Amino acid sequence: MNKKKISIKETFDLAFNLHQKKEFEKAKKLYNEILFEDPNHFETVFLLGSLFAQNNEFDKAKPLLEKATIIRPDFADAHNNLANVFKELKEFKKAESEYGLAIKINPNFSDAHFNLGNVFKLMKKYEKALVCYKKAIAINPNFAEVHNNLGIIFKELGESKKAIMCYEKAIAINPNFFDAYFNLGIVFNECNEYQKAKSCYEKAIQIKPVSADAYNNLGTIFRILGEHDKSIANYEKSISLNPNHLYAYSNKLFSSLYFEK
């Protein structure tokens, strides 16, 4: 008795379910089976391209997502995801163009505004990045990642007070936001508010105990505060987490020599 051949829709539903469960290899196999039968099946082209991007296989993602934008030029997510791939491939101008198309199709696409801001940040076009981040926040005021990145831009522009406000807003939205605590610690350190910097790094470590950078920066704060034993202990913890952390090695050496005086 012949096994009944399932339809493309049934295969797609199975593949999509596997994709959501992060069973990526099984999902890829089924997506490819669909494309063998129907090379222009839009949902499959888009999702397989997005899956490759999700797995950092950007060279495989690129042609699929380009095809998705040709099949459905009015689908904002396809342009956004293709732009994400261009960004990872450091093709920033192409990324900028695709994010722009996504926003043209859907002006309220907060992720696209945020992502475009990130491209401008990478290109050091900080004023343009500010505009994008502010638009993203106007659409979605509780977008913690945008507030954090807005803080980074203000820090780069030398506006520490505004940077602090942004990081604190990000933390208010997401109290377990490691990056915001870490970045806030950096600004407090630069403003010579060492106790506040110390609290930020300690909180960052609570959230992410495997962060070698947080231990290294906390070690520097303890060194500034004259607590050299704690300083060295934090540098050693940083090195244990990342044996190639050159800053932690040099900071530990400096702190040890200073402590011996």
N, C-alpha and C positions, 0 to 999 in steps of 0.2 A: 504493500500500500504506500503510495507516494505521500511524503510529508507536505502539508499545505504550505504554500509560499505566502509569507505575510506581506501586507501592503507596505508601501513607503511610509504612510502615516503611522502604521503600527511600529515599524522599525525606528522611525524618528522619535516616537514617544518613548521607546525603550532606551534609545541613545541619550535623549534628553534627561531621562531619569537617572541613568548612570553618570552623566555629566554632573548633575546636581549632587550625587553621592560621592563625587570626586573619584570615581572609578574611570580614570581618564583613558587608559589604554583600551578598555572595552568600548567606551563611548566613541573613541576615534575609529575603531574597527567598523562599528555600525554606521557612523557618519560617512565613511569612505564607501561602504556598500551602497548607501543611498546615492552618492555622487556618481558611482559607476552607472546606476540606472538613470539618474537625472542630474547631469552636471550643473544645471542652473537652479537646483532646489534652494531657494534663497535662505530659508531658515538654517539649513545644514551648512551652506557656504559660510554664513555669518557665524554660526556657533562653533564650527570647526576652526575657523580663523581665530575666534576669540579664545578657544581652548588652547590653541598653540601659543597665543600671546600670554595666556594665564600661566603656561609652563615655560615661559621665557624662550620659546622657539620662534623668535621674531621673524627670521627669514622664511619660515614656513607660513607664519600668520599673514605676512604682508600681501602675497598674491591673492589669498582668499578674501581678505578684507577689501582689497582693491576691487575684486570682482563683485563683492557684495554691494559696494557703492555704485557700481555700474548697473547691476540688476535693479537696485532700489535706491536711486540717487536722492530720494526724499526721506531716507531713514537716518535720523540724526545719530543714533547709537553706532551705526556702521562707520560714519565719518569720525566719531569720537574715538572708537576703538582703533581705527586705522591710524589716527593721529597719535594715539598712545604708542603704537608700534614705531612710527617714525621718530617719536621722541626717544625711545629706547635705542634706536639705531643712530641717534644723534643727527637725524635729518630734520633739523629744527624748523627750517622754512616750510617744508612740506607739512610738518605737524601743525604749524601755525595756520596754514591754509585750511587743513581739514577740520581743525577746531572751529575756525571761522565759519565753515560751511555748516557744521553741526549747530552752531549758535544761530545762524541765519534761518535754519529750518525750525529750530526751537529756541527762541530767545530766552526762555525761562529754564534752560538746561544748566543748572548750577554746576554740575560736574564738569561740563565743557568750559565754562568760565574759569573754574578752578584750575583745570588742566592747562588751559591757555596761559593762565598766570604763571604756572610752573615752568612752562617753556620760556616765557619772558624772563623769569628768575634765572634760569640756566644760562640765558643769553646776556644776563646782567642788564637787562632793560627794565630797571626797577620801577620806574614811573608807570610803564605800561602794565607791569605785573600788579601794581597797586590798584589800577583801574579794574582789572579783571577780578581780583580778590574782593574788592568792594561790591562789584556786581553780584558775585556769587553769594556774598553775605546778605545783600538786599533781597535775594531770592530765598535763601535759606539761612536765617540768622543763627541757627544752631549747628552749623557746619564747623565742628571744632578744628578740623584740619586746615580750613581756610584761615581761621583766626591765628593758628600757630604760624602758618606761612606768611601771613600779613605781619606778624611779629618779626619774622626773619628779615623781611624787606625793610621794616622800620629800623632794625638794628644795623643793617647794611648802610642805611642812609644817616646813621648817627643819631636817630631819634629814640633814645633809650626808654624814655618815659612811655611813649606810645607802644614800643615793643613790649614792655612789661604789662601794659594794659591788655594787649592782645593775647599774650601767653596766659595771663590770669583768666581771661574770658574763655579761652580754650579749656583750661582746667575746670572752670565752673561748669562747663557743658559736659566734659568728660573727666571726672576726678582721677581716672587711671591712665591718663594720657602721658606716657613716658616722655615723648619728644618735647612736649610743652614744659614739663618740669625741668628737663635737661637744659633746654634753651633758656629758660628763665634763670636757671643757676648761672649760666654763662654771663647774662646781662648783669645780674646782681654782683657777680665777681668783678666785672669791668667797672661797675659803679662803686666798688669798694664796700659793698654791703655784704660782708663775708658770712655773717650768721645766717642771713636769708639765703645766700648761695648754698651754704652747708645744708640747710633744711631742704632745699630743692633737690640737691643731689642724693640726700638720704632717702627722700620720698621716691626719686627715680629708681634707686636701687631696690627699694621695697617692691616696686612694680616690675622691675626687670633685673633680677639678681645676677644675670649673666653678662651685664654690660661692663666690659673692661674700661670703656671711656668714662663711665660715671664714676667708677672707683678711682681712676686716674685723676679726674677733676676734683673729686672729694679729697684725695690725698694732697693736692695742691692747696686747697682751702685750709686743711689742717696745718700744712707747713707755714702758711701765711699767719695763722693764728698761734703759731709757736708750739703746736702739739705734734712734735716730730715723731714720737712713737706711733701715733695714729696715722700720721702722714705716711710713714714707711710701710705700715701694715696695709694701707689701702693701695699703695703702689704695688706691693707684693701680690695682693689679691688681683689687681688688674693684670699683672704678668701671668699669674696662674690661669686666668681666663683666656688671655691672648699672649702666648709666649713671643709673638712678633711685635708687640706693642713697644716701639722704640721710645716714644715719649715717656711711658711708664718707667722704662729702664733708666733713661737719662734723669728723670725727675727723682727716682729713688736714689741714684748716685749723688745728685746735688743735695738732696735732703740728708743723706747719710753724712756727707762731708760737712754740711752746715751743723748737724747735730753734734759732730765730734769736736767742734770748736769750743 
